[in-house]
Structure formats: structure tokens, C-alpha cells
Amino acid sequence: MIDSQAAPKRAYRVYLVEDSNILLRLLQEMLAAIPGTFVVGHSDSAEEAIAEIVETKPDAIIVDLLLQHGTGV
């Protein structure tokens, strides 16, 4: 279980690649509940994500492997 009262040791910047609006919102809410974790951007396509990832330089990327317009791999 996540201790929402614990102070984060460092901030984590996360980028999301997800084409389902419902799952995207769920992931954003779940990550927002983790202290020190920030979603720095999101995209619904791999092509768009690549450009934004280079710009935002996240610590982690969560990728939907079965995107509607191509693969997330």
C-alpha cells in the first residue's frame, strides 16, 4: 500500500502513451496519488510521443503496447 503521507525522496517525471481516454485518466489519477510523481505529458500515438519525450525528458514512460495507430513498442 502507498503511504500518501510519506515525503518523497525525489520527484519522478512520468510520460504516458495511451490512446484510451478512460485508461489515460485512470493512470493520471493513480500517479497523482503517489507523492513526488508528476505526469509531464501524454500522447495517443508513438510518433507524437517521441517528439514530446525528447522535449520533456521524463524519468519513466508508461506505454500502451497496442495503440490504434501502430505499436507502442
LINGIUR-V479602 format. One record per residue. RES is the residue in one letter. OMEGA is omega in whole degrees, -180 to 180 (NA if undefined). D_FIRST is the distance of its C-alpha to the first C-alpha in Angstrom with 2 decimals. Layout:
res=RES omega=OMEGA d_first=D_FIRST
res=RES omega=OMEGA d_first=D_FIRST
This chain:
res=M omega=-180 d_first=0.00
res=I omega=177 d_first=3.79
res=D omega=-176 d_first=6.42
res=S omega=179 d_first=9.12
res=Q omega=-178 d_first=11.71
res=A omega=178 d_first=11.74
res=A omega=180 d_first=14.87
res=P omega=178 d_first=14.90
res=K omega=175 d_first=17.14
res=R omega=179 d_first=18.79
res=A omega=177 d_first=18.95
res=Y omega=180 d_first=18.33
res=R omega=-174 d_first=20.78
res=V omega=175 d_first=20.03
res=Y omega=-177 d_first=22.77
res=L omega=173 d_first=22.43
res=V omega=-175 d_first=25.14
res=E omega=-179 d_first=24.88
res=D omega=176 d_first=27.81
res=S omega=-179 d_first=26.13
res=N omega=-180 d_first=25.78
res=I omega=179 d_first=23.28
res=L omega=178 d_first=20.91
res=L omega=179 d_first=21.64
res=R omega=179 d_first=20.69
res=L omega=178 d_first=17.42
res=L omega=179 d_first=16.54
res=Q omega=179 d_first=17.78
res=E omega=-180 d_first=15.73
res=M omega=-180 d_first=12.41
res=L omega=179 d_first=13.51
res=A omega=180 d_first=14.85
res=A omega=180 d_first=11.55
res=I omega=-179 d_first=10.63
res=P omega=177 d_first=12.89
res=G omega=179 d_first=15.80
res=T omega=-176 d_first=15.67
res=F omega=174 d_first=18.85
res=V omega=-176 d_first=20.48
res=V omega=177 d_first=24.03
res=G omega=177 d_first=25.63
res=H omega=179 d_first=25.78
res=S omega=176 d_first=28.50
res=D omega=177 d_first=29.46
res=S omega=-180 d_first=31.73
res=A omega=-178 d_first=31.72
res=E omega=179 d_first=34.98
res=E omega=-178 d_first=33.80
res=A omega=-177 d_first=30.50
res=I omega=-180 d_first=32.44
res=A omega=-178 d_first=34.46
res=E omega=179 d_first=31.59
res=I omega=177 d_first=29.44
res=V omega=-178 d_first=32.44
res=E omega=-173 d_first=32.73
res=T omega=178 d_first=29.14
res=K omega=-179 d_first=28.17
res=P omega=175 d_first=24.40
res=D omega=-178 d_first=22.18
res=A omega=179 d_first=20.64
res=I omega=175 d_first=21.97
res=I omega=-171 d_first=20.34
res=V omega=170 d_first=23.31
res=D omega=-177 d_first=24.29
res=L omega=-177 d_first=26.51
res=L omega=179 d_first=28.68
res=L omega=-179 d_first=29.98
res=Q omega=-177 d_first=32.93
res=H omega=180 d_first=35.25
res=G omega=-177 d_first=34.73
res=T omega=177 d_first=32.02
res=G omega=-178 d_first=29.00
res=V omega=NA d_first=29.75
